[in-house]
Amino acid sequence: MSKLKIAVIISSTRPTRFGELPAKWILEKANARPEIDAEIVDIRDFDLPFFDEMASNAWMPSVNQNAVKWQNKIGEFDGYIVVAAEYNRSITGALKNAFDQAYKEWTKKVIGFVGYGTVGGARAIEHARTIAIELQMVPTRSAVHIGGADFAAVHPGFGGTKAIADLEGSIGNSAKDMLDQVIWWGNATKAARANDAALAQAAE
């Protein structure tokens, strides 16, 4: 089977965001796996409006061309790793809106998470998992949580001077487990989608 195409999604759009650092770190780890071909997808590049379509694109095509551009990009991938900031115990508004701007493109694919914040983005990731389930996705059990003293050590805003790679002892095993699960579920869902497509074609 060909490599899994995986999007590493940066979920914060603020100019002062931290998310680019863990995104580049997990991108390198993902692309070190022979089963994965990963790239960064930055929500900020798509200038998405707040969702204002007549309905989800599960029911009718979207009108806004930036939303369609987002859908087309998301649709290229076999799975996703979301780099999740935690804002007020949940995900960013930008990420929720990005989830809402597509449906068909997310469905029956794997999704993993790298969270950061004082509690490692744990509450944000739990919220994101429930959204992903509603979108008929498969969230991985394992996630990466960059929190507490580790978060302070790598975040420049807190005076941190370490690189995320310096946290290998704390988060390396979680990253490995999450990527293992992305690969397993990514291959399983990719094969199932291919089978569905073949059956639909045969029925035409």
N, C-alpha and C positions, 0 to 999 in steps of 0.2 A: 504494500500500500504506500502511496506517496506521502510525503511529509505533511503533518498537520499544520495548516496556516492558523497562527494564533495572534490575536491582537492584544497588545499590552495597552490598556486604556488609561490615560491620565484623567482623573475625574474632577480635579480642581482647575478652575480657570483664572484664579487670581494672579496678578503680576508677581506677587511675592510668594507664590506657592512653593512648597517643598517637594511636591510629588514627582518632579522630573528626576530627582536623585534615586528614589527606589525604583522608578520605572526603568531607568537605564541599567540598574543593578539586576533586576529580575529579567530584563531583556537579554542581558549577557548570559545569565544562567540558563534561560530557556533555549537560546540558540546554541548553547554548548551541548544540548541533547540532540542526538542524530535524528530523532523522530519529529523535531519541531522546526518550523520556519516562522519566526516571530518578528513583528514590527510594532513600533509605537504608533498608536492612534490617539491624537490629542483632541479632546472635545472642543478646546478653544479654537481650533482651526476651522470649525464648521459654522460658527455664528448662528447657532440654532435659536429660533424664537421660542418663547414659551408655547407649549403645545396648544394649538388653537384650530386643529383640523375638525372637520365634521364628524370624523370617527377615526379609530385606529386603522392603520393600513392592513390590519387583518380583515377589515370589512370593505374598505374602499381605498383607492389610491390617494396618497397625500398630494396636496397642491403646492405647498411651499417648496421651492427648489432646493433650499439648504437642507430641509428635512429629507428630500429625495436623495440628495448627494450623500447625506449621512447613512441612509438606508442602503444605498448602493455600496458604500465602503464597508459597513458592518456585514453585509451579505457576502463579502469575499472570504470570510473566515470560517474555520471549523470550530473555533472556540475562542475564549477570551480570558485574560487575566486583568482584573480591574485593580488599579492602584487607588485605594480608597482612603481619602481623608475623612476624618470624623468631625462633623460640625454639629454642635448641640445634640450629641448622642445619636446622630443619624448620618446618612450620606449627604453629599452636597446637593443643592438644588439643581446644579448643572447635570449631575449624574442621573438624578431621578428624571429630569426632562429628557435626557438622551435615551434612557430606557423607554420612556413613553413615546418617543418619536419614531419607533419602529416596533414591529411585532414579528412578522414573518421571518425577518432576517435573524432574530435571536433564537427562534424555536428549534428544539431538539439538538442543542449544542451544549458543550461543557463550559463552565465558568469557574475560575478560581480567583482568589483575592490576595492582595498584599495591603494590609492596613497600617496606618500610622496615627499616632496621637498618644495622649497620656495613658490610655489603656490599650494601645496598639490598634486602634480602630475597630475593636471587637464589636461594639454596639452598632457601628455603621455596617459592618460586614453582615451581622445577623439580619439587619433590615434589608440589605441588598440581596441576601439569599432568598428571602421570602418573595421579593419582587421577581427574582430570576425564576423561581418555581412557578409563579403565575404566568410568566412568559414561556413556560414549558421548557426551561433549561435544566441542566444537571449541575448543581453546585458541588464542588469538591468538599469532602469532609475537612481536609486540612487547609489551613490558610497561614499566611505569614503575618505576624503581629509585631510591629516595631513600636515599643512603648516604654514607659517609665524612664529609667536611667539610660537605656539604650537610645531612646528617642532624643533625649537631651544631649547625648554625646555626639549625635550626628546632625542635629538641626542647628544651622548657623545662627538662627534667631535666639537660641538659648546658649550661645557661646560654644556650641559643639564644634569640635575640630576633627573628629574621626570620620572616615569613609564608611559607608554601609557595609562594604566588604570586610571591615574590621569586626563586624558583629557576627561573623560566621559561627562562632561557638554558641551564640544565643539563638540565631534564626536559620542557620544553614540546614539543619535537619527538617525544619518545617517547610523550607523552600523545596527541598528534595521530595518530601512526601506530597506536597501540593502538585509539583510538576509530574510526579509519577501518576497521580490521579488524573491530571489533565490529559496525559497521554493515553491512559487506559480508557477513560470515558470519551475522550476525543475520538479515538479509533472506533469504539463501539458505536457511538452516535453517527459518525461518518459512514460506517458500513450500513447502518440501519437506514439512513437517509438515502443512500445509493440504492438500497433494496426497494424502498418506497417509490423512488423515481422510476426504477425499472418496471415495477408492477403497474404504475400509472401509465407508463408508455405502452406496455403490453395490452392494457385495457382499452387503448384508444382505437 
